[in-house]
Amino acid sequence: MSYKGYLIDLDGTIYRGTEAIPAGKRFVEELQQRELPFLFVTNNTTKSPATVAKRLADEFDIHVAAETVYTASLATIDFMQTDGKGKKVFVIGESGLIDLILEAGFEWEEENPDYVVVGLDNYLTYEKVVAATLAIQKGATFIGTNPDKNIPTERGLLPGAGSVVSFVETATQTTPIYIGKPEAIIMDKAVEILGLQKEEVIMVGDNYETDIQAGIQNGIDTLLVLSGFTKAEDVPHLPVPATFVKNSLDEWQF
């Protein structure tokens, strides 16, 4: 089957930490040559779309517009704007999350925010968790940017945003609203941005728990590439198989 549009993960699919995945570059260039629309759908909230596009160019010689990058940060903003509870927010996260939220018109408020947004924060402190916990106890809506327990890097599997969210969830005994893959919130919007129907697109990624489940749970075909998180030995035991499984993106037939 030929697909009219592609939703693509980044880390573990197009690159691995600071390490290039050559097949990922070739895959993107083939999409560009065929003029097939694509959107990088990433749970990474530490970098803005412009920063991600610049990194792809500078480090991996992959040249795309910032508009082709849809992060869990943007999906979080879209959710809060649609939800309409208010404009006051407290965020555990980095500039790729905080700056975009403030630029979208939200106001920083630690005591009585409408939303507490929790993402990956390399500068996490106990006091940030305290502020988030107290605000949620006062009634703030608790948002987790994504459920990723770990991040694949050249150092190994590091704690992801989901680990930080779990910290706050345990402290508050409150279940968060998750935004990123595999949730419908980010996937529905990503398909809408492409301007296609779900049956016309395919989700490409290396992580069964997020990328592939994002497709399975939302009626989108999936391509699992064994270049990152999910290993070949895991495939026979997956509860619901991916539509396609490839060792490398070079094996994909457009």
Stockholm file with secondary structure:
# STOCKHOLM 1.0

chainA/1-254         MSYKGYLIDLDGTIYRGTEAIPAGKRFVEELQQRELPFLFVTNNTTKSPATVAKRLADEFDIHVAAETVYTASLATIDFMQTDGKGKKVFVIGESGLIDLILEAGFEWEEENPDYVVVGLDNYLTYEKVVAATLAIQKGATFIGTNPDKNIPTERGLLPGAGSVVSFVETATQTTPIYIGKPEAIIMDKAVEILGLQKEEVIMVGDNYETDIQAGIQNGIDTLLVLSGFTKAEDVPHLPVPATFVKNSLDEWQF
#=GR chainA/1-254 SS CCCSEEEECCBTTTEETTEECHHHHHHHHHHHHHTCCEEEEECCCSSCHHHHHHHHHHHHCCCCCGGGEEEHHHHHHHHHHHHCSCSEEEEESCHHHHHHHHHTTCEECSSSCSEEEECCCTTCCHHHHHHHHHHHHTTCEEEESCCCSEEEETTEEEECHHHHHHHHHHHHTCCCEECSTTSHHHHHHHHHHHTCCGGGEEEEESCIIIIIHHHHTTTCEEEEESSSSSCGGGGGGCSSCCSEEESSGGGCCC
#=GC SS_cons         CCCSEEEECCBTTTEETTEECHHHHHHHHHHHHHTCCEEEEECCCSSCHHHHHHHHHHHHCCCCCGGGEEEHHHHHHHHHHHHCSCSEEEEESCHHHHHHHHHTTCEECSSSCSEEEECCCTTCCHHHHHHHHHHHHTTCEEEESCCCSEEEETTEEEECHHHHHHHHHHHHTCCCEECSTTSHHHHHHHHHHHTCCGGGEEEEESCIIIIIHHHHTTTCEEEEESSSSSCGGGGGGCSSCCSEEESSGGGCCC
//
